[in-house]
Amino acid sequence: MQTIFLQNSTDKLSLKEGQLIVSNNGIISGQYPICATEIIQVIGNAQITTQAIKECLKEGVRINYFNVYGKYLGRVEPGYPKNIRRRLEQYQLYLNHERRLHWARNLIAAKIQGEIIELRKLYEQGSEFPLKRLRRELKSYQKKCIEAESIKSLLGIEGMAARTYYKVFPYVLPSDVTWHGRTYHPAEDGINELMSFVYGCTATQIRLNIEAFALDPHCGFLHEPGYGGGDLTYDLLEVVRAVFCDHIVLQAIRKNKVIRSFAAQHNVAQLPDNVRDSISQRLKKSMSITYSTQKISPGEQIKKLVEMVAFNLANGLPQFSKFLPER
């Protein structure tokens, strides 16, 4: 089953003889059998004909709508959607305490591995801090993850590992930027505001892929379901928080004067437009970059991460650490 992406404002999707036709200013760019299509992702202001929409509903094809920035807006849901079994398997995973705990252990172990990787990269780039001691502490928490007997205790281990990881920030940040620790809702300084913004943008990219695989974004396996939650989205965000999101923020603060000036501020209300634009450009560029040690871009890795979840729901156990964008 395939997913069709409509990403340009001039894209148009129409129907002809059982084929979904994608065209741009009258020029056909793709043809897809509707019977082999599962999801249509409409990003921005692309158009779909009424005839195509009705046939998609008839054939069980879901249409997801996102704004030009990739924020999820809503969907057109057929009465009998394809791959309902995938969601049933997702709910069964959540209700199976033992399997859910196994998944959560692997996820948090991968998150801590990402923190270890980020410490190594920062150290190699010239930051001086007690790498061996911090890495040893994180390794001990990683081992405790595998032995955690409940989700609650696992979250406690995750919190302790995060406090160890954040100890490196004062060594990495410029001397005129002060780190007082992670705060949110609201962020108390420019650094935390930048981190929350990049986390949110990356979560949007994850959510787009979750919708592409017809998963329920509100049913995760680490975070509990809640009103307005996106729990599966933020479960998977944990894997790339340190090694992708934090790396972008730290590099931007060190190399961009505008972002650095904002990061040094306290009691901030929101990101100014110039700071938002600058960090957004860095994030967009970083999402598509490959490295000598990592041939797949972070954007492609996120897609593969969600794909791995979808294909292991029935009886598998994802190895989340394999999808860390090491750079």
C-alpha positions in Angstrom: 0.0 0.0 0.0 1.3 3.4 -0.9 1.1 7.0 0.3 0.6 9.9 -2.0 2.1 13.3 -1.1 0.8 16.6 -2.4 3.3 19.2 -1.3 3.0 22.1 -3.8 0.2 24.7 -3.9 -0.2 24.0 -7.6 -0.6 20.2 -7.2 -3.9 18.8 -8.2 -5.2 15.3 -7.6 -7.9 13.9 -9.9 -9.4 10.5 -10.8 -9.5 8.8 -14.2 -10.4 5.1 -14.8 -9.4 3.9 -11.3 -6.2 5.9 -11.3 -5.4 8.8 -9.0 -3.6 11.4 -11.2 -1.3 14.0 -9.7 -0.7 17.0 -12.0 1.1 20.4 -11.6 -0.1 23.2 -13.9 -1.6 20.6 -16.3 1.6 18.4 -16.4 1.1 14.9 -15.0 3.7 14.0 -12.4 2.3 10.7 -11.1 -0.4 8.0 -11.6 -1.4 5.7 -8.7 -4.0 2.9 -8.7 -6.6 3.9 -6.1 -6.9 0.2 -5.0 -3.2 0.2 -3.9 -3.4 3.6 -2.1 -3.8 3.9 1.6 -3.1 7.5 2.6 -3.1 10.9 0.8 -1.0 13.6 2.6 -2.1 17.1 1.5 0.5 19.7 2.7 -0.4 23.3 2.1 -2.9 24.4 -0.5 -2.9 21.5 -3.0 -6.3 20.6 -4.6 -8.3 17.4 -4.8 -11.3 17.1 -7.1 -14.7 16.1 -5.5 -14.8 13.0 -7.7 -11.4 11.9 -6.4 -12.4 12.5 -2.7 -15.7 10.5 -3.1 -13.8 7.6 -4.7 -11.2 7.7 -2.0 -13.9 7.5 0.7 -15.5 4.6 -1.2 -12.2 2.7 -1.4 -11.2 3.3 2.2 -8.4 5.9 1.5 -7.8 8.5 4.2 -6.9 12.0 3.3 -4.8 14.0 5.9 -4.4 17.8 5.8 -1.4 19.8 7.0 -0.6 23.5 6.8 2.4 24.7 4.9 4.6 24.2 8.0 3.5 20.6 8.4 1.2 21.1 11.3 -1.6 18.5 11.3 -5.0 20.1 10.7 -7.4 17.2 10.3 -8.5 14.4 8.0 -11.2 13.1 5.7 -11.9 9.6 7.2 -13.7 6.9 5.1 -16.4 4.9 6.8 -14.4 1.7 6.3 -10.7 2.7 6.4 -7.9 0.4 5.3 -5.5 -1.1 7.8 -7.8 -0.9 10.8 -6.0 -4.0 12.0 -2.9 -1.9 12.5 -4.7 0.3 15.0 -6.2 -2.7 16.8 -2.7 -4.1 17.2 -1.6 -0.7 18.6 -4.3 -0.7 21.2 -3.5 -4.3 22.1 0.1 -3.3 22.7 -1.0 -0.6 25.1 -3.2 -3.0 27.0 -0.5 -5.6 27.3 1.6 -4.4 30.2 4.5 -6.7 29.7 5.0 -5.9 26.0 4.4 -2.2 26.5 7.1 -2.2 29.2 9.6 -3.9 26.9 8.9 -1.3 24.2 9.3 1.6 26.8 12.6 0.2 28.1 14.1 0.0 24.7 12.9 3.6 23.9 14.4 5.2 27.0 17.6 3.2 26.6 17.8 4.6 23.1 17.1 8.1 24.4 20.0 7.8 26.8 22.2 6.4 24.1 21.4 9.5 22.1 22.5 11.7 25.1 25.8 9.7 25.2 26.3 10.3 21.5 25.7 14.0 21.8 28.2 14.3 24.7 30.8 12.6 22.5 30.1 15.0 19.6 30.3 18.1 21.8 33.5 16.9 23.3 35.1 16.2 19.9 34.1 19.7 18.9 36.3 21.3 21.6 34.0 21.6 24.7 35.8 20.7 27.9 33.8 18.8 30.5 34.1 15.5 32.5 33.1 13.3 29.6 34.1 10.0 31.1 32.3 10.6 34.4 29.0 11.8 32.7 29.1 9.0 30.2 29.6 6.5 33.0 26.6 7.9 34.9 24.4 7.7 31.7 25.6 4.1 31.0 24.5 3.1 34.6 21.0 4.6 34.0 20.8 2.9 30.6 21.4 -0.4 32.4 18.8 0.4 35.0 16.3 1.0 32.2 16.5 -2.6 31.0 15.8 -3.7 34.6 12.9 -1.3 35.3 9.8 -3.1 36.6 7.2 -0.5 35.7 6.6 2.5 33.5 6.6 4.8 36.5 10.1 3.6 37.7 11.3 3.9 34.1 10.2 7.5 33.9 12.0 8.1 37.1 15.2 6.7 35.6 14.7 8.8 32.5 14.5 12.0 34.7 17.7 11.2 36.5 19.5 10.5 33.3 18.3 13.8 31.9 19.6 15.7 34.9 23.0 14.1 34.3 22.9 15.0 30.6 22.0 18.6 31.2 25.1 19.0 33.4 27.1 19.5 30.2 25.2 22.6 29.0 27.1 25.1 31.1 30.4 23.8 29.6 29.1 24.0 26.0 27.2 27.3 26.0 29.0 30.7 25.4 30.1 32.5 28.6 27.4 35.1 28.3 24.6 32.5 28.1 23.6 31.1 31.4 21.9 27.7 31.9 19.6 27.3 34.9 18.1 24.0 33.9 15.2 22.7 31.8 11.9 24.6 32.2 8.8 24.6 30.1 5.1 25.7 30.2 6.3 28.5 30.2 10.0 28.5 29.4 11.9 30.8 31.7 14.7 31.8 29.3 15.7 31.9 25.7 17.5 28.6 25.7 14.4 26.7 26.9 12.2 28.6 24.5 14.4 27.5 21.6 14.5 23.9 22.8 10.7 23.8 23.1 10.3 25.3 19.6 12.6 22.7 18.0 11.0 19.9 19.9 7.6 21.0 18.6 8.8 21.3 15.0 10.3 17.8 15.2 7.2 16.4 16.8 5.2 17.8 13.8 7.5 15.9 11.4 6.9 12.7 13.5 3.2 13.3 13.5 3.1 13.6 9.7 4.7 10.2 9.4 2.4 8.7 12.1 -0.6 9.8 10.0 1.0 8.4 6.9 1.1 4.9 8.5 -2.5 5.2 9.8 -1.5 4.9 13.4 -3.4 6.5 16.3 -1.2 9.4 17.5 -3.0 9.6 20.8 -2.1 6.0 21.9 1.5 5.6 22.8 3.3 3.0 25.0 5.3 5.3 27.3 3.2 8.4 27.9 -0.3 7.9 29.1 -3.2 8.9 26.8 -4.7 12.3 27.7 -6.8 15.1 26.2 -4.9 16.9 23.5 -2.0 14.6 24.0 -0.1 13.3 20.8 1.3 10.6 23.0 2.8 8.3 20.3 4.4 11.4 18.7 6.1 12.4 21.9 7.1 8.8 22.7 9.1 8.7 19.5 10.4 12.2 19.9 12.4 10.9 22.9 14.8 9.0 20.6 16.0 12.2 18.8 15.7 14.9 21.5 19.4 15.0 22.4 21.2 13.9 19.2 19.1 15.9 16.8 17.0 18.6 18.5 19.4 19.7 21.3 22.3 19.6 18.8 20.6 22.1 16.5 19.9 24.4 19.4 23.4 24.3 20.9 25.0 24.8 17.5 22.7 27.7 16.6 23.5 29.4 19.9 27.2 29.1 19.4 27.3 30.1 15.7 24.4 32.6 15.2 24.6 36.0 17.0 20.9 36.7 16.7 20.0 33.4 18.3 22.7 33.7 20.9 21.5 37.1 22.0 17.9 35.7 22.4 19.2 32.6 24.3 20.9 34.9 26.9 17.5 36.6 27.7 15.4 35.7 30.8 11.6 35.9 31.3 11.0 35.7 27.5 7.4 35.7 26.2 7.9 34.1 22.7 10.3 33.7 19.9 10.8 37.0 17.8 10.1 36.5 14.1 13.8 36.9 13.1 14.9 34.2 15.7 12.0 31.9 14.7 12.9 32.2 11.0 16.6 31.6 11.6 16.1 28.5 13.7 13.4 27.2 11.4 15.8 27.4 8.4 18.5 25.5 10.4 16.0 22.9 11.4 14.7 22.4 7.8 18.2 22.2 6.4 19.4 19.7 9.1 16.4 17.4 8.5 17.7 16.6 5.0 21.5 16.5 5.6 23.4 13.2 5.5 26.9 12.6 7.0 29.8 10.3 6.4 28.9 8.2 9.4 25.1 8.4 8.8 24.0 7.9 5.2 20.3 8.5 5.9 19.1 12.0 6.7 17.2 12.7 10.0 14.0 13.2 8.0 14.3 9.7 6.4 15.3 8.2 9.8 12.1 9.6 11.4 10.1 8.0 8.6 11.9 4.6 9.2 11.4 5.0 12.9 7.6 5.2 12.5 7.7 2.5 9.9 9.5 0.2 12.4 6.8 0.9 15.0 4.0 0.1 12.5 5.5 -3.2 11.4 6.4 -4.5 14.9 3.0 -3.9 16.6 1.8 -7.5 16.2 4.6 -9.3 18.0 7.9 -7.5 17.4 10.2 -5.4 19.6 11.7 -2.4 17.9 15.4 -1.6 18.4 15.0 2.1 18.6 18.8 2.8 19.1 19.4 1.7 15.5 17.7 4.8 14.2 19.8 7.4 16.0 21.1 10.1 13.7 24.7 9.8 14.8 26.1 12.3 12.3 
